[in-house]
């Protein structure tokens, strides 16, 4: 049965603008639902499975939820190259949104890695450095400024820098107890402490000067010594 025949059977008279609008709505409903006036038919499943213009069955067309929209990249920020603007479908559940977000991150991994590798700090870290070494270098520098008349070999002790005071496995005190002349050993310890102080002072001075130029920490001349350097 056609649309016009269905209208006639339903007793619809198109005699006014209002009825014309109603007829337009009815015609669209009929296009969606098919012949709703043919209620006497027993062929429900034929109607339910009938293909419509979208390629779906009528049951799918009328009652199925639409396909889930994907979270997608809209564009890169025009103000900053370190920002991605994404479009989020709010009807999607959180679990699936997280999966979509992870997919977007994977698809833009190279750009993200590039941005993450660039420091945003006012004073950028120029080179990696061991924090204990940096701390000890600055402690020795502070000790020197607070004790300008101190000898170099005295600075590590003033700054309370951890040191290896063993010589051939024994301390000075142990050699004294054994009645050994400790003068050569004391001289060796003094040499080590002096070398340690010089290296830490040099490193701290370079850190300090280069921080002003925006390169921190940066010691172009030599690496700050570690506690193990006292073994040499």
C-alpha positions in Angstrom: 0.0 0.0 0.0 1.4 3.4 -0.9 1.7 6.5 1.2 -1.3 8.3 -0.4 -3.5 5.2 0.0 -2.5 4.8 3.6 -3.4 8.5 4.2 -6.8 7.9 2.6 -7.4 4.8 4.7 -6.5 6.7 7.8 -9.0 9.4 7.1 -6.5 12.2 6.7 -7.8 15.3 4.8 -5.2 17.8 3.8 -7.2 21.0 3.8 -5.0 23.5 5.7 -1.5 24.5 6.3 -1.5 22.8 9.7 -2.7 19.6 8.1 -0.1 19.9 5.4 2.6 20.0 8.1 1.0 17.0 9.8 1.0 15.2 6.4 4.7 16.0 5.9 5.4 14.5 9.4 3.3 11.5 8.7 4.9 10.9 5.4 8.3 10.9 7.0 7.1 8.5 9.7 5.7 6.3 7.1 9.1 6.3 5.3 10.7 5.3 8.5 8.2 2.8 9.8 6.7 1.6 6.5 2.9 1.0 6.3 1.9 1.3 9.9 -1.8 1.0 8.9 -1.3 -2.5 7.6 -1.7 -3.8 11.1 -3.7 -6.8 10.1 -0.8 -8.6 8.5 0.8 -11.6 10.2 4.2 -11.0 8.5 5.9 -9.1 11.3 9.3 -10.6 10.7 9.2 -9.8 7.1 8.6 -6.2 8.1 11.3 -6.3 10.8 13.9 -7.7 8.4 13.0 -5.5 5.5 16.0 -3.6 4.1 15.6 0.2 4.1 17.5 2.9 2.2 20.4 3.0 4.6 21.1 -0.7 4.0 20.0 -1.6 7.5 17.0 -3.8 8.4 14.0 -1.9 9.6 14.5 -3.2 13.1 18.1 -1.9 13.1 17.1 1.4 11.6 14.4 2.1 14.1 15.8 0.7 17.4 19.6 0.1 17.1 22.0 2.5 18.8 24.3 4.2 16.3 27.9 3.1 16.0 30.1 4.5 18.7 31.9 7.7 17.7 35.7 7.7 18.1 37.7 10.2 20.0 39.7 12.0 17.4 42.4 14.7 16.9 40.9 18.0 15.9 44.1 19.9 15.3 47.3 21.0 16.8 47.1 24.2 18.9 47.8 27.3 16.8 49.4 28.9 19.8 51.7 26.1 20.9 53.3 23.1 19.2 53.2 21.1 22.4 49.4 20.8 22.6 46.9 18.4 20.9 43.2 19.3 20.8 40.9 16.3 20.7 37.2 15.8 20.3 35.6 13.6 23.0 32.2 11.9 22.4 30.5 12.3 25.7 28.2 9.3 25.2 31.1 6.9 25.3 31.8 5.2 28.6 35.0 6.0 30.4 36.6 2.6 29.8 36.3 3.0 26.1 37.4 6.7 26.2 40.6 5.6 28.0 41.3 3.1 25.2 40.7 5.7 22.5 42.9 8.2 24.3 45.7 5.7 24.5 45.3 5.0 20.8 45.6 8.7 20.1 48.8 8.9 22.2 50.3 6.0 20.3 49.4 7.5 16.9 51.2 10.8 17.9 54.0 9.1 19.8 56.8 10.7 17.8 55.5 14.2 18.3 54.8 13.6 22.0 58.3 12.2 22.6 59.9 15.2 20.9 58.0 17.6 23.1 58.7 15.6 26.3 62.4 15.6 25.6 62.5 19.4 25.6 62.9 21.1 29.0 60.4 23.8 29.8 62.3 25.1 32.8 63.6 28.7 33.0 67.1 27.2 33.6 67.4 24.0 31.7 69.4 21.0 32.9 72.2 20.9 30.4 73.8 17.6 31.5 72.8 14.8 33.9 74.7 14.9 37.1 74.8 12.8 40.3 73.0 14.8 43.0 75.4 13.7 45.8 78.4 14.9 43.7 76.7 18.2 43.0 75.8 18.6 46.7 79.3 17.8 47.9 80.8 20.2 45.4 78.6 23.0 46.6 79.3 22.1 50.2 83.1 22.4 49.6 82.5 25.8 47.9 80.5 27.0 50.9 83.2 25.8 53.3 85.8 27.7 51.4 83.7 30.9 51.5 83.0 30.5 55.2 86.7 29.7 55.9 88.8 31.7 53.5 92.0 31.0 55.4 91.6 27.3 55.6 94.0 25.0 53.9 92.7 23.0 50.9 93.2 19.7 52.6 91.1 21.0 55.5 88.0 21.8 53.4 86.7 18.2 52.9 86.6 17.7 56.7 85.0 21.2 57.3 82.4 20.4 54.7 81.9 16.9 56.2 82.4 15.2 52.9 82.5 11.3 53.1 86.0 10.2 52.5 88.0 7.0 52.3 90.6 7.3 55.0 92.0 3.8 54.6 95.6 3.3 53.4 96.3 -0.2 52.4 93.3 -1.3 54.3 94.2 0.4 57.6 93.5 3.8 59.3 96.2 6.2 60.6 95.1 5.3 64.2 95.6 1.6 63.5 99.1 2.2 62.2 99.9 4.3 65.3 98.8 1.4 67.5 101.2 -0.9 65.6 104.1 1.5 66.2 104.4 2.3 62.5 105.8 5.7 61.3 102.6 7.4 60.0 104.2 10.5 58.6 104.1 9.1 55.0 100.5 8.0 55.4 99.5 11.4 56.8 101.2 13.0 53.8 99.2 10.7 51.5 95.9 11.5 53.1 96.7 15.2 52.9 97.5 14.9 49.2 94.2 13.1 48.6 92.2 15.7 50.6 93.9 18.5 48.7 93.2 16.9 45.3 89.6 16.3 46.3 89.0 19.9 47.5 90.6 21.2 44.2 88.4 19.1 42.0 85.2 19.9 44.0 86.0 23.6 44.0 86.7 23.6 40.3 83.4 21.7 39.6 81.4 24.0 41.9 82.8 27.1 40.3 82.0 25.9 36.8 78.5 25.0 37.9 78.0 28.4 39.5 79.3 30.4 36.5 77.5 28.4 33.9 74.2 28.7 35.8 74.2 32.4 35.1 74.4 31.7 31.4 71.5 29.3 31.4 73.5 26.1 31.4 73.1 24.2 34.6 74.6 21.9 35.7 77.5 22.2 33.3 81.1 21.5 34.0 83.0 21.6 30.7 86.5 21.0 32.2 86.1 17.9 34.4 83.6 15.7 36.1 82.9 16.2 39.8 84.7 13.5 41.8 82.9 10.8 43.6 83.8 9.2 47.0 85.5 6.3 45.1 88.1 8.8 43.7 89.8 8.8 47.1 91.1 5.3 46.4 93.5 6.6 43.8 
